[in-house]
Amino acid sequence: MKVWIDGSVVDGAAARVPVTDHGLLYGDGLFEGIRIYGGRVFRLELHLARLAAGARAIGLTLPATAEQLREIVCETALAFGQREAYVRLLVTRGEGPLGVDPTPCRTPRVVCIVDAISLYPPEIRARGLDLATVSLRRPPADVLDPRVKSLNYLNSVLARLEAKRRGADEALILNLAGQIAEASVANVFVVRDGALATPSASDGALEGITRRSVLEIAARLGLRAAERSIGRADVFAADEVFLTGTGARIAAVRSLDGAAIGAGAPGPIVRRIDAAFTELVQEPAMGTAF
Ligand SMILES: Cc1ncc(COP(=O)(O)O)c(C=O)c1O
């Protein structure tokens, strides 16, 4: 692991954040999870745009321009030296006195971690994921806006924990209206009669970059795709269900709460989309070389 912190790249074990950083104390900050495919940082511009939007939403002035952040990511990626890798770019509120007030925090801290990718094990991907609907709901936008990819991930952590305790691979998280928001760190798609549907931000979904890529792929492949509310009934009635995310990529789902979905195995549409996504990530225009 290589880490850019406080102006230089160091080995992961040497990277340290002071205990007075409000990212640690209050989860006050933002992050992006980004992938490197074939020696290029996939859709870095979209990740930086989402980070910038999140920063505006939480009143945090980014301490670096987009160009500087791009350079930080590329410098760390180069130091890591692998053509396939995972990037975690964080911006914390920075150091300040104990107390939730962020205004005394003078300088937000940028940290960029580049490491090997850890994914769902191949055998789980091959058979499809088992999902459990968890009791914990996604907070609504007027509590904690799910569009802001903040360092507050306790909701996702507890959702994943509950899913694991119940023997599932991943959590299906509902919003307060009982509609599907997303999985713990991935978006949800259902496929029925050849058409795709995925919940939008108003239902509690993060505007995922993989989700966006899949919507673009659907348009290219001539598949109908809608952003709309979906419930558990839509999942049970679906021919196929899959998750999308930087870590998950395109991950087929085979069951929800013990009930098989479709044929109970990765179906033809998810396989087509996965193949198209595999091609997309290799397109030079999609990545930033370092
Ligand atoms: C809560 C949540 N939803 C969805 C996603 C998927 O977004 P992306 O495709 O941009 O990785 C993530 C990614 O980390 C996430 O944390």
The ligand as an ORCA input file, in Angstrom:
! r2SCAN-3c Opt
* xyz 0 1
  C     -23.266      3.855     -0.292
  C     -22.742      3.579     -1.643
  N     -23.600      3.384     -2.651
  C     -23.173      3.109     -3.915
  C     -21.826      3.011     -4.196
  C     -21.376      2.740     -5.594
  O     -20.840      3.917     -6.160
  P     -19.668      3.872     -7.212
  O     -20.170      3.111     -8.383
  O     -19.400      5.300     -7.527
  O     -18.528      3.200     -6.557
  C     -20.893      3.213     -3.168
  C     -19.463      3.117     -3.443
  O     -18.639      3.134     -2.582
  C     -21.362      3.509     -1.880
  O     -20.509      3.711     -0.861
*
